[in-house]
Structures are given as structure tokens and as C-alpha cells.
Amino acid sequence: MSRPRIVIVGAGFAGYRTARTLARMSRNKADITLLNPTDYFLYLPLLPQVAVGILEPRRVAVSLSGTLPGVRLVLGEAHGLDMDARRVRYTDPEGGEGTLAYDRLVLAVGSVNKLLPIPGVAEHAHGFRGLPEALYLRDHVARQMELAATEDDRDRCAARCTFVVVGAGYTGTEVAAHGKMYTDAQVRGHPLPQGLRPRWLLLDVASRVLPEMDERLSRTADRALRQRGVEVRMGTSVKEATHDGVLLTDGEFLPTRTLVWCVGVRPDPLVESTGQPLERGRLVVDPYLQVPGRPEVFACGDAAAVPDLDQPGKYTPMTAQHAWRQGRVAAVNVAASLGVCARHPYRHRNLGFVVDLGGARAAADPFGVPLSGPVAGAVTRGYHLAAMPGNRVRVAADWLLNAVLPRQAVQLGLVRSWSVPLDTASPELARTPGRPERETGAGGRSGAGEGSGAGGGSGAGGERSEPVHEGITEIIDNTEKAQLAGAEPPPHPADRELADSRPPEPGPATSRPGEPAPDHPGGEPARNQPGAEPARNQPGGEPARNQPGGEPARNQPGGEPARNQPAPERPAQSPGTEPGRVPHEHHPAPGPVRREDIPAEGDT
Ligand SMILES: Cc1cc2nc3c(=O)[nH]c(=O)nc-3n(C[C@H](O)[C@H](O)[C@H](O)COP(=O)(O)OP(=O)(O)OC[C@H]3O[C@@H](n4cnc5c(N)ncnc54)[C@H](O)[C@@H]3O)c2cc1C
């Protein structure tokens, strides 16, 4: 038999670990292909630190090819699965189409921002699910503070320095805690007019912050936030977002230009296209992480509804701790399905959580022992360093520099408001003119299929979603580690007919169970939001005058008009291009360089 082809879709916590474990187990006896839109694994728990300038973005982006020897990386986004023909269709970063044939498939596509049907939110809020959103927020907050400092009108100044975060799960809590420190540091040297202070509000319909976590952690976080001056408003959410601010459910209107949406996530819409049973939008799998009726297909992480064997009838929550562990079990069970070893069911063992509250403060409960203050801070940072699969020295160096030097509050303006829409199936990628975009899926606006994931609080909708986050980062399971060591875009391109018809092998026997326009949250006019009327001067819709710094849009990265772009790339059959690759006719914007790996047998 030729080498089995294993395709892993998604290189987040689950997919990365599946690939790493399989590479170690297979010892080059299998073709392992990892399909991911970016060439890095994103360590999401440290994203709030990127948004406030503690960490540079590349610190939380771990190179896939640099850390996964024996794994072939294909850059692209899957947009269709043909489970009968065992093919994955994908679009590369430049719009080219390809297919990957597999004998075993692991779906680990994670989740995207959850939207709720609240008027104005899709247009005026920004999510917090990927690097582009974190970079946008960092620039936006710095810009609002700088503009507030020169604002003559007191009300406009107050609106600029009011920041509203919705969702008091770990993402929203960390963003608000870090954000307040960030803006306080900015005004220390340059006080705002008329004695105004930056104002951060954290809202949630839940009765306490970190509603999914142990109450002791919740109290620690609540205390730290209030001491820092964050206005914690539980039992309150957003009724409507407008150009001028947000209307709260208690009737108060808050003038603001910033609405950060951390109410949670929903599974990546790709899983809907499988046609397989879903549980609240997640692909149903058995305890061996196999899709019932499709023993050659595995799923794990946020995108999969994995039965919680410790709580019968429930599914494991959407957290990094589960995704990371499920990735290992998926790899072992893929190997088992190829006759290498025995398979194992996935079982959860909670070792505790950590929440970084900025400065030396954190809330943690390793092995159920509640910690707060600097001890928790040290445990939290130690945990993150140990848990990251790479870049540890770089992260530690940034922390050290941040401890002794003032933070750099400069905005580069590289990520525009319109390029990070809340409603997107690809939060890991900034929208660029001409890049095809995946459908956001039916569940988008309704929030169907959601978890409160991504540290989402119960957010804005009023109804708490399930499955819910249990909390924050897991404490490292050293035993497990040791075992492992041993072991405005154009429409989406039309789907292409699949060429290669290599017959599938029988599956294994398994069980089946500028200056922003005034008065807009986000600092940019609603008409410039994706989905609204495009501005005439810029692809993607943002007018040049609204760029920070006033620089014309054509000179902005990502904002260049099509006529100034490099000539379209040659079609696919150029040397080094994957054979059989479908050429794309038009490249209005440059994209990342395509890797030119040798295709595995059966790929097109
Ligand atoms: C800001 C933030 C902080 C968080 N902090 C914590 C924390 O402290 N502790 C904790 O336990 N959890 C935390 N979480 C939640 C945790 O990050 C997720 O539960 C976890 O990332 C899920 O892992 P995953 O592998 O399923 O998905 P992800 O890590 O999201 O990875 C999915 C991967 O699939 C790729 N992908 C998506 N669609 C496609 C496609 N169509 N084709 C190819 N590739 C695709 C994505 O680019 C990505 O690389 C946090 C989340 C956020 C957003």
C-alpha cells in the first residue's frame, strides 16, 4: 500500500497538535498535509497582550513549517468537502483553487465571531478572534486617545476615550483589564483636556464576570477590574449600536467610538458543508473523535461536538485546553485507524485555569487552588510560556522589555476598519481588496450553533449559550506532554469539478457513535463598514480622508487601488506550481507568497 494520505484542515490548537503528534508517530510513513490560511499557529490566549502593545504580533504566531518537520503545509482555506470522493477543495491566498485527496481527514477549523441580531452591531462592532482584529484595536485605541487629546469639544473628547467591551468571559475581561492600563499609561504623560479620564466599560448579561468559571476566580477578576477603574456592569448589554454610541439594555446611551465584541464564537461555517449531523453548529463526533458513518473523518477542537464522558449528555466546551488535548487523541486514533496502535476515547481532566489581568495581576486556580495577585501573575505567565509550542524566548523578552521600558503607543494604521468585519468566516485574515471570501454560514447573525467560546461572556443576547466556556487556560499536563514526547470582495470562486478519481480505500472498522469621521463607534463611518456603501476612493470602501494620518488610501498597505497593483500573476503551470492547479485569472491585490511544496499523490 502506498503511504496513507492524512489531511488536517486547520492549524489551531487542535490541528497543530494533531499534525505534530502524527509526524512524530508516523516516522515518515504517511503523507501528512496541513491546510491552513496562514503559515503560523496563533496562540490566541495572548492576543489581548498584542492588542495593548505588550507583545509584538509575531510573538504569538508560531511558524508552522519551522516547528512541524515532516508535515507539508498547504496555504489555503477549505471551502468544500466531498466526503464520497475523499477530497477537500480549497482556495489559496491568491484566489487559486486546489484540491487535496485524503485517506484520513481531520477537521480542526475552530470557530469564528458570534453575531447576535442586535441592530447596528455588525456594522459598528469589531470582534477579537484573530491577529488582524488585535492589531486594528491597538491602533484604534491609540488613535482615539491621540485625537481626544486635541479635541476642543468636551462631549466628543469623552466619546473618543470611552471604550465599551461586551462579553465578560476571559477574552472580554482580559481586553478590558489590559485596555484600561494601556490608556491610563497614555494619559499619564499627556493628560486629556478638562480632566477627562479614559473610561472602559465591561458589559455582560450574566450576573458576574467570568460567568463560566469558579466563583473565586470571578471575584478576583472583578476586584482587579474595579480597582483599576473599569466599570463592570453585569446584567447589562447592548440594545443597539449606532454611529454615535451604544444604547444599553438599561436605557442608557453611551457616546463612544469603540465597541469590542467578545460575546463568544460559533463553529467555523465549513462544518455545515459536510452535510453531517451538527450539534449547535459543531460537527458531531463519537468519543474517538470520528464522524459517525465516516470512519475516515475525524474532527476536534471548537468545530467538533465531542461528548464529555465525565458529564454524560454534554459536550466539551470550546476552549484551548480541550482543543489541544483532542488534537493528540485525534492523531492517536488516526494512527490506530491505520493499524499502528490502539485507539482511545477522549476524556477531559481539568487541571485549572489562568486569566491574565494585566500588570502583575491574574486569577488562577491550578489544581483547584485559587490564586490571585502576583503569584497568580507568575503562574499565568509561566503557564503560557510552557504551553506555547514556540517563540518562548521572544515572548519572555517582550515581557522583560515591557517591565523596564514604557510601552510604545504608536499606531501604524496597517489594518483598516473595513478589513476586519465582525461578520467573517476568516477572522485570521484581514480582508484585502480582491481576496475571495468564504461564506459566513447560515448561523452567522442568529448566533446559531454558538458556544460562548473564545472567552465569550454570555454577552449581549440575553440567552446564555451552551456549550459554555469553563474558563481559562488549562494548566499544563506534564504527564501528557511526556507521553507525547515518546510518541468587499468578489464572489467566491465557483467550485471546480474534481479531477482525480483515485478510488478510496476502505475505512477502518470503528465504533460509530485618517481622521475618523465624527461620531461613529470604531471611529469610522458606517458607510465604510463592510456591507455598507463602499467609498469611491478605495477598494474595500474606506475613503482616503478617513485614514489615520491623513495619508491617501492608495498609499496604504492593503488599500491600494487595483490599477497600482503588480501585474497579475502567471497562471498555474509555471515552474514549481502544483500540477493541475486551477489558475485564477485576476489578482487585484498581492497576497502572501504561495509555498510550492511537492504535491502528494492525488492532489490537484
Ligand atoms: C482572544 C482569545 C483568548 C482565548 N483565551 C483562551 C484561554 O486563555 N484559554 C482557553 O482554554 N481558551 C482560550 N480561548 C479559546 C481557544 O483559543 C479556542 O477554544 C481554541 O483556539 C480552539 O482551538 P481550535 O484548534 O479548535 O481552533 P483555532 O485555534 O481557532 O484554530 C482553527 C484553525 O483553523 C484555521 N481555519 C479556519 N477555517 C479554515 C478553513 N476553511 N480551511 C483551513 N483552515 C481553516 C484557522 O485559520 C485556524 O488556524 C481564547 C480565544 C480567544 C479568541
The ligand as an SDF file (V2000), in Angstrom:
LIG
                    3D

 53 58  0  0  0  0  0  0  0  0999 V2000
   -8.6800   36.1630   22.4520 C   0  0  0  0  0  0  0  0  0  0  0  0
   -8.8900   34.7310   22.8610 C   0  0  0  0  0  0  0  0  0  0  0  0
   -8.3550   34.2740   24.0410 C   0  0  0  0  0  0  0  0  0  0  0  0
   -8.5440   32.9550   24.4290 C   0  0  0  0  0  0  0  0  0  0  0  0
   -8.0070   32.5380   25.5940 N   0  0  0  0  0  0  0  0  0  0  0  0
   -8.1770   31.2680   25.9740 C   0  0  0  0  0  0  0  0  0  0  0  0
   -7.6200   30.8020   27.1620 C   0  0  0  0  0  0  0  0  0  0  0  0
   -6.9570   31.5510   27.8810 O   0  0  0  0  0  0  0  0  0  0  0  0
   -7.8320   29.5040   27.4930 N   0  0  0  0  0  0  0  0  0  0  0  0
   -8.5580   28.6530   26.7400 C   0  0  0  0  0  0  0  0  0  0  0  0
   -8.7100   27.4940   27.0900 O   0  0  0  0  0  0  0  0  0  0  0  0
   -9.1040   29.0720   25.5890 N   0  0  0  0  0  0  0  0  0  0  0  0
   -8.9330   30.3450   25.1950 C   0  0  0  0  0  0  0  0  0  0  0  0
   -9.5010   30.7800   24.0310 N   0  0  0  0  0  0  0  0  0  0  0  0
  -10.2850   29.8380   23.2220 C   0  0  0  0  0  0  0  0  0  0  0  0
   -9.3460   28.9870   22.4210 C   0  0  0  0  0  0  0  0  0  0  0  0
   -8.3900   29.7960   21.7880 O   0  0  0  0  0  0  0  0  0  0  0  0
  -10.1100   28.1550   21.4060 C   0  0  0  0  0  0  0  0  0  0  0  0
  -11.0150   27.3430   22.0850 O   0  0  0  0  0  0  0  0  0  0  0  0
   -9.1230   27.3240   20.6220 C   0  0  0  0  0  0  0  0  0  0  0  0
   -8.3140   28.1590   19.8210 O   0  0  0  0  0  0  0  0  0  0  0  0
   -9.8220   26.3060   19.7510 C   0  0  0  0  0  0  0  0  0  0  0  0
   -8.8400   25.6140   19.0450 O   0  0  0  0  0  0  0  0  0  0  0  0
   -9.1570   25.0640   17.5860 P   0  0  0  0  0  0  0  0  0  0  0  0
   -7.9370   24.3410   17.1470 O   0  0  0  0  0  0  0  0  0  0  0  0
  -10.4350   24.3370   17.5840 O   0  0  0  0  0  0  0  0  0  0  0  0
   -9.3950   26.3630   16.7330 O   0  0  0  0  0  0  0  0  0  0  0  0
   -8.3660   27.5510   16.3950 P   0  0  0  0  0  0  0  0  0  0  0  0
   -7.2920   27.6400   17.3760 O   0  0  0  0  0  0  0  0  0  0  0  0
   -9.2190   28.7410   16.1730 O   0  0  0  0  0  0  0  0  0  0  0  0
   -7.7460   27.0940   15.0200 O   0  0  0  0  0  0  0  0  0  0  0  0
   -8.5260   26.9220   13.8730 C   0  0  0  0  0  0  0  0  0  0  0  0
   -7.5760   26.9600   12.7050 C   0  0  0  0  0  0  0  0  0  0  0  0
   -8.2850   26.5690   11.5550 O   0  0  0  0  0  0  0  0  0  0  0  0
   -7.9990   27.5020   10.5200 C   0  0  0  0  0  0  0  0  0  0  0  0
   -9.1490   27.5010    9.6190 N   0  0  0  0  0  0  0  0  0  0  0  0
  -10.3640   28.0140    9.8340 C   0  0  0  0  0  0  0  0  0  0  0  0
  -11.1450   27.7970    8.7690 N   0  0  0  0  0  0  0  0  0  0  0  0
  -10.3900   27.1310    7.8710 C   0  0  0  0  0  0  0  0  0  0  0  0
  -10.6410   26.6120    6.5750 C   0  0  0  0  0  0  0  0  0  0  0  0
  -11.8280   26.7470    5.9730 N   0  0  0  0  0  0  0  0  0  0  0  0
   -9.6440   25.9880    5.9180 N   0  0  0  0  0  0  0  0  0  0  0  0
   -8.4320   25.8420    6.5070 C   0  0  0  0  0  0  0  0  0  0  0  0
   -8.1430   26.2910    7.7370 N   0  0  0  0  0  0  0  0  0  0  0  0
   -9.1210   26.9260    8.4140 C   0  0  0  0  0  0  0  0  0  0  0  0
   -7.7950   28.8100   11.2440 C   0  0  0  0  0  0  0  0  0  0  0  0
   -7.0470   29.7090   10.4530 O   0  0  0  0  0  0  0  0  0  0  0  0
   -7.0150   28.3450   12.4540 C   0  0  0  0  0  0  0  0  0  0  0  0
   -5.6530   28.2640   12.1680 O   0  0  0  0  0  0  0  0  0  0  0  0
   -9.2990   32.0860   23.6170 C   0  0  0  0  0  0  0  0  0  0  0  0
   -9.8400   32.5460   22.4240 C   0  0  0  0  0  0  0  0  0  0  0  0
   -9.6380   33.8590   22.0480 C   0  0  0  0  0  0  0  0  0  0  0  0
  -10.2090   34.3400   20.7410 C   0  0  0  0  0  0  0  0  0  0  0  0
  1  2  1  0
  2  3  1  0
  2 52  2  0
  3  4  2  0
  4  5  1  0
  4 50  1  0
  5  6  2  0
  6  7  1  0
  6 13  1  0
  7  8  2  0
  7  9  1  0
  9 10  1  0
 10 11  2  0
 10 12  1  0
 12 13  2  0
 13 14  1  0
 14 15  1  0
 14 50  1  0
 15 16  1  0
 16 17  1  0
 16 18  1  0
 18 19  1  0
 18 20  1  0
 20 21  1  0
 20 22  1  0
 22 23  1  0
 23 24  1  0
 24 25  2  0
 24 26  1  0
 24 27  1  0
 27 28  1  0
 28 29  2  0
 28 30  1  0
 28 31  1  0
 31 32  1  0
 32 33  1  0
 33 34  1  0
 33 48  1  0
 34 35  1  0
 35 36  1  0
 35 46  1  0
 36 37  1  0
 36 45  1  0
 37 38  2  0
 38 39  1  0
 39 40  1  0
 39 45  2  0
 40 41  1  0
 40 42  2  0
 42 43  1  0
 43 44  2  0
 44 45  1  0
 46 47  1  0
 46 48  1  0
 48 49  1  0
 50 51  2  0
 51 52  1  0
 52 53  1  0
M  END
$$$$
